Amino acid sequence: MFDAARAALIAANAPAEAESARTHSGLIAAFARFIIAPGLLEREIGRTLGQAQYVRLIADYQGDPIGAAEASRAVEWAETFIKAVAERFQLNIPQSTRR
């Protein structure tokens, strides 16, 4: 999702500074400002990016286990997000990364 969000910012010629889009939190903020706020993608798509980030933070930094249901939802969020970005910005996503 991180790479797809970066690709969306590039495709939209967003003036997001490289430094702000380098971290997950900076990228999410830039995505919200330059992609979601102007209506290039629906707000729900932006929410999935934030929700997946929350799950990632729990798993990576708190060490709490992520249940199968939550992991499955995160995969669904990623698939939905990547599909929406690819369609909106006419990006060619390799078939191996799609179901």
CNS distance restraints for C-alpha pairs under 8 A (distance, minus, plus):
assign (resid   1 and name CA) (resid   5 and name CA) 6.02 0.50 0.50
assign (resid   1 and name CA) (resid  49 and name CA) 7.01 0.50 0.50
assign (resid   1 and name CA) (resid  78 and name CA) 5.96 0.50 0.50
assign (resid   1 and name CA) (resid  81 and name CA) 6.95 0.50 0.50
assign (resid   1 and name CA) (resid  82 and name CA) 6.49 0.50 0.50
assign (resid   2 and name CA) (resid   6 and name CA) 6.27 0.50 0.50
assign (resid   2 and name CA) (resid  24 and name CA) 7.17 0.50 0.50
assign (resid   2 and name CA) (resid  27 and name CA) 7.59 0.50 0.50
assign (resid   3 and name CA) (resid   7 and name CA) 6.07 0.50 0.50
assign (resid   4 and name CA) (resid   8 and name CA) 6.16 0.50 0.50
assign (resid   4 and name CA) (resid  82 and name CA) 6.09 0.50 0.50
assign (resid   4 and name CA) (resid  85 and name CA) 6.73 0.50 0.50
assign (resid   4 and name CA) (resid  86 and name CA) 7.86 0.50 0.50
assign (resid   5 and name CA) (resid   9 and name CA) 6.36 0.50 0.50
assign (resid   5 and name CA) (resid  27 and name CA) 7.38 0.50 0.50
assign (resid   5 and name CA) (resid  28 and name CA) 7.96 0.50 0.50
assign (resid   5 and name CA) (resid  31 and name CA) 6.60 0.50 0.50
assign (resid   5 and name CA) (resid  85 and name CA) 7.50 0.50 0.50
assign (resid   6 and name CA) (resid  10 and name CA) 6.28 0.50 0.50
assign (resid   6 and name CA) (resid  21 and name CA) 7.29 0.50 0.50
assign (resid   6 and name CA) (resid  27 and name CA) 7.22 0.50 0.50
assign (resid   7 and name CA) (resid  11 and name CA) 5.97 0.50 0.50
assign (resid   8 and name CA) (resid  12 and name CA) 5.97 0.50 0.50
assign (resid   8 and name CA) (resid  31 and name CA) 7.99 0.50 0.50
assign (resid   8 and name CA) (resid  35 and name CA) 7.60 0.50 0.50
assign (resid   8 and name CA) (resid  85 and name CA) 6.35 0.50 0.50
assign (resid   8 and name CA) (resid  89 and name CA) 6.63 0.50 0.50
assign (resid   9 and name CA) (resid  13 and name CA) 6.19 0.50 0.50
assign (resid   9 and name CA) (resid  14 and name CA) 5.18 0.50 0.50
assign (resid   9 and name CA) (resid  16 and name CA) 7.35 0.50 0.50
assign (resid   9 and name CA) (resid  30 and name CA) 7.87 0.50 0.50
assign (resid   9 and name CA) (resid  31 and name CA) 6.72 0.50 0.50
assign (resid   9 and name CA) (resid  34 and name CA) 7.18 0.50 0.50
assign (resid   9 and name CA) (resid  35 and name CA) 7.10 0.50 0.50
assign (resid  10 and name CA) (resid  14 and name CA) 6.19 0.50 0.50
assign (resid  11 and name CA) (resid  89 and name CA) 6.35 0.50 0.50
assign (resid  12 and name CA) (resid  35 and name CA) 7.61 0.50 0.50
assign (resid  12 and name CA) (resid  89 and name CA) 7.58 0.50 0.50
assign (resid  14 and name CA) (resid  34 and name CA) 5.96 0.50 0.50
assign (resid  15 and name CA) (resid  34 and name CA) 7.98 0.50 0.50
assign (resid  16 and name CA) (resid  20 and name CA) 6.77 0.50 0.50
assign (resid  16 and name CA) (resid  21 and name CA) 6.61 0.50 0.50
assign (resid  16 and name CA) (resid  30 and name CA) 6.11 0.50 0.50
assign (resid  16 and name CA) (resid  34 and name CA) 7.77 0.50 0.50
assign (resid  17 and name CA) (resid  21 and name CA) 6.45 0.50 0.50
assign (resid  18 and name CA) (resid  22 and name CA) 6.08 0.50 0.50
assign (resid  19 and name CA) (resid  23 and name CA) 7.65 0.50 0.50
assign (resid  19 and name CA) (resid  26 and name CA) 7.95 0.50 0.50
assign (resid  20 and name CA) (resid  26 and name CA) 4.62 0.50 0.50
assign (resid  20 and name CA) (resid  27 and name CA) 6.34 0.50 0.50
assign (resid  20 and name CA) (resid  30 and name CA) 7.23 0.50 0.50
assign (resid  21 and name CA) (resid  25 and name CA) 7.98 0.50 0.50
assign (resid  21 and name CA) (resid  26 and name CA) 4.94 0.50 0.50
assign (resid  21 and name CA) (resid  27 and name CA) 4.03 0.50 0.50
assign (resid  21 and name CA) (resid  28 and name CA) 7.76 0.50 0.50
assign (resid  21 and name CA) (resid  30 and name CA) 6.49 0.50 0.50
assign (resid  22 and name CA) (resid  26 and name CA) 6.54 0.50 0.50
assign (resid  22 and name CA) (resid  27 and name CA) 6.38 0.50 0.50
assign (resid  23 and name CA) (resid  27 and name CA) 5.94 0.50 0.50
assign (resid  24 and name CA) (resid  28 and name CA) 6.13 0.50 0.50
assign (resid  24 and name CA) (resid  53 and name CA) 7.65 0.50 0.50
assign (resid  25 and name CA) (resid  29 and name CA) 6.22 0.50 0.50
assign (resid  26 and name CA) (resid  30 and name CA) 6.13 0.50 0.50
assign (resid  27 and name CA) (resid  31 and name CA) 5.94 0.50 0.50
assign (resid  28 and name CA) (resid  32 and name CA) 6.13 0.50 0.50
assign (resid  28 and name CA) (resid  49 and name CA) 7.10 0.50 0.50
assign (resid  28 and name CA) (resid  50 and name CA) 6.95 0.50 0.50
assign (resid  29 and name CA) (resid  33 and name CA) 6.15 0.50 0.50
assign (resid  30 and name CA) (resid  34 and name CA) 5.87 0.50 0.50
assign (resid  30 and name CA) (resid  35 and name CA) 7.76 0.50 0.50
assign (resid  31 and name CA) (resid  35 and name CA) 5.19 0.50 0.50
assign (resid  31 and name CA) (resid  36 and name CA) 6.53 0.50 0.50
assign (resid  31 and name CA) (resid  46 and name CA) 7.50 0.50 0.50
assign (resid  32 and name CA) (resid  36 and name CA) 4.74 0.50 0.50
assign (resid  32 and name CA) (resid  37 and name CA) 5.93 0.50 0.50
assign (resid  32 and name CA) (resid  46 and name CA) 6.47 0.50 0.50
assign (resid  33 and name CA) (resid  37 and name CA) 5.30 0.50 0.50
assign (resid  33 and name CA) (resid  38 and name CA) 7.49 0.50 0.50
assign (resid  34 and name CA) (resid  38 and name CA) 6.46 0.50 0.50
assign (resid  35 and name CA) (resid  39 and name CA) 6.51 0.50 0.50
assign (resid  35 and name CA) (resid  40 and name CA) 5.19 0.50 0.50
assign (resid  35 and name CA) (resid  41 and name CA) 6.21 0.50 0.50
assign (resid  36 and name CA) (resid  40 and name CA) 5.84 0.50 0.50
assign (resid  36 and name CA) (resid  41 and name CA) 5.36 0.50 0.50
assign (resid  36 and name CA) (resid  42 and name CA) 6.29 0.50 0.50
assign (resid  36 and name CA) (resid  43 and name CA) 5.85 0.50 0.50
assign (resid  36 and name CA) (resid  46 and name CA) 6.41 0.50 0.50
assign (resid  37 and name CA) (resid  43 and name CA) 7.95 0.50 0.50
assign (resid  39 and name CA) (resid  43 and name CA) 7.90 0.50 0.50
assign (resid  40 and name CA) (resid  88 and name CA) 7.70 0.50 0.50
assign (resid  41 and name CA) (resid  45 and name CA) 6.69 0.50 0.50
assign (resid  41 and name CA) (resid  46 and name CA) 7.67 0.50 0.50
assign (resid  41 and name CA) (resid  84 and name CA) 7.64 0.50 0.50
assign (resid  41 and name CA) (resid  85 and name CA) 7.82 0.50 0.50
assign (resid  41 and name CA) (resid  88 and name CA) 7.48 0.50 0.50
assign (resid  42 and name CA) (resid  46 and name CA) 6.98 0.50 0.50
assign (resid  43 and name CA) (resid  47 and name CA) 6.28 0.50 0.50
assign (resid  44 and name CA) (resid  48 and name CA) 6.41 0.50 0.50
assign (resid  45 and name CA) (resid  49 and name CA) 6.84 0.50 0.50
assign (resid  45 and name CA) (resid  80 and name CA) 7.61 0.50 0.50
assign (resid  45 and name CA) (resid  81 and name CA) 5.85 0.50 0.50
assign (resid  45 and name CA) (resid  84 and name CA) 7.54 0.50 0.50
assign (resid  46 and name CA) (resid  50 and name CA) 6.70 0.50 0.50
assign (resid  47 and name CA) (resid  51 and name CA) 6.06 0.50 0.50
assign (resid  48 and name CA) (resid  52 and name CA) 6.02 0.50 0.50
assign (resid  48 and name CA) (resid  77 and name CA) 5.52 0.50 0.50
assign (resid  48 and name CA) (resid  78 and name CA) 7.52 0.50 0.50
assign (resid  48 and name CA) (resid  81 and name CA) 6.93 0.50 0.50
assign (resid  49 and name CA) (resid  53 and name CA) 6.23 0.50 0.50
assign (resid  49 and name CA) (resid  77 and name CA) 7.59 0.50 0.50
assign (resid  49 and name CA) (resid  78 and name CA) 7.79 0.50 0.50
assign (resid  49 and name CA) (resid  81 and name CA) 7.37 0.50 0.50
assign (resid  50 and name CA) (resid  54 and name CA) 6.25 0.50 0.50
assign (resid  51 and name CA) (resid  55 and name CA) 6.46 0.50 0.50
assign (resid  51 and name CA) (resid  74 and name CA) 7.86 0.50 0.50
assign (resid  52 and name CA) (resid  56 and name CA) 6.15 0.50 0.50
assign (resid  52 and name CA) (resid  74 and name CA) 5.73 0.50 0.50
assign (resid  52 and name CA) (resid  77 and name CA) 7.13 0.50 0.50
assign (resid  52 and name CA) (resid  78 and name CA) 7.67 0.50 0.50
assign (resid  53 and name CA) (resid  57 and name CA) 6.11 0.50 0.50
assign (resid  54 and name CA) (resid  58 and name CA) 6.37 0.50 0.50
assign (resid  55 and name CA) (resid  59 and name CA) 6.28 0.50 0.50
assign (resid  55 and name CA) (resid  66 and name CA) 7.65 0.50 0.50
assign (resid  55 and name CA) (resid  74 and name CA) 7.61 0.50 0.50
assign (resid  56 and name CA) (resid  60 and name CA) 5.84 0.50 0.50
assign (resid  57 and name CA) (resid  61 and name CA) 5.50 0.50 0.50
assign (resid  57 and name CA) (resid  62 and name CA) 7.02 0.50 0.50
assign (resid  58 and name CA) (resid  62 and name CA) 4.97 0.50 0.50
assign (resid  58 and name CA) (resid  63 and name CA) 6.40 0.50 0.50
assign (resid  58 and name CA) (resid  64 and name CA) 6.05 0.50 0.50
assign (resid  58 and name CA) (resid  66 and name CA) 7.92 0.50 0.50
assign (resid  59 and name CA) (resid  63 and name CA) 5.15 0.50 0.50
assign (resid  59 and name CA) (resid  64 and name CA) 5.62 0.50 0.50
assign (resid  59 and name CA) (resid  65 and name CA) 6.31 0.50 0.50
assign (resid  59 and name CA) (resid  66 and name CA) 6.48 0.50 0.50
assign (resid  66 and name CA) (resid  70 and name CA) 6.28 0.50 0.50
assign (resid  66 and name CA) (resid  71 and name CA) 6.35 0.50 0.50
assign (resid  67 and name CA) (resid  71 and name CA) 6.15 0.50 0.50
assign (resid  68 and name CA) (resid  72 and name CA) 5.98 0.50 0.50
assign (resid  69 and name CA) (resid  73 and name CA) 6.25 0.50 0.50
assign (resid  70 and name CA) (resid  74 and name CA) 6.25 0.50 0.50
assign (resid  71 and name CA) (resid  75 and name CA) 6.33 0.50 0.50
assign (resid  72 and name CA) (resid  76 and name CA) 6.32 0.50 0.50
assign (resid  73 and name CA) (resid  77 and name CA) 6.12 0.50 0.50
assign (resid  74 and name CA) (resid  78 and name CA) 6.17 0.50 0.50
assign (resid  75 and name CA) (resid  79 and name CA) 6.19 0.50 0.50
assign (resid  76 and name CA) (resid  80 and name CA) 6.10 0.50 0.50
assign (resid  77 and name CA) (resid  81 and name CA) 5.94 0.50 0.50
assign (resid  78 and name CA) (resid  82 and name CA) 5.98 0.50 0.50
assign (resid  79 and name CA) (resid  83 and name CA) 6.04 0.50 0.50
assign (resid  79 and name CA) (resid  98 and name CA) 7.28 0.50 0.50
assign (resid  80 and name CA) (resid  84 and name CA) 6.12 0.50 0.50
assign (resid  81 and name CA) (resid  85 and name CA) 6.18 0.50 0.50
assign (resid  82 and name CA) (resid  86 and name CA) 5.97 0.50 0.50
assign (resid  83 and name CA) (resid  87 and name CA) 6.05 0.50 0.50
assign (resid  84 and name CA) (resid  88 and name CA) 6.00 0.50 0.50
assign (resid  85 and name CA) (resid  89 and name CA) 5.98 0.50 0.50
assign (resid  85 and name CA) (resid  90 and name CA) 7.88 0.50 0.50
assign (resid  85 and name CA) (resid  91 and name CA) 7.53 0.50 0.50
assign (resid  86 and name CA) (resid  90 and name CA) 5.34 0.50 0.50
assign (resid  86 and name CA) (resid  91 and name CA) 4.53 0.50 0.50
assign (resid  86 and name CA) (resid  92 and name CA) 6.64 0.50 0.50
assign (resid  86 and name CA) (resid  93 and name CA) 6.73 0.50 0.50
assign (resid  87 and name CA) (resid  91 and name CA) 6.71 0.50 0.50
assign (resid  93 and name CA) (resid  97 and name CA) 7.13 0.50 0.50
assign (resid  93 and name CA) (resid  98 and name CA) 7.78 0.50 0.50
assign (resid  94 and name CA) (resid  98 and name CA) 7.31 0.50 0.50
assign (resid  95 and name CA) (resid  99 and name CA) 7.70 0.50 0.50
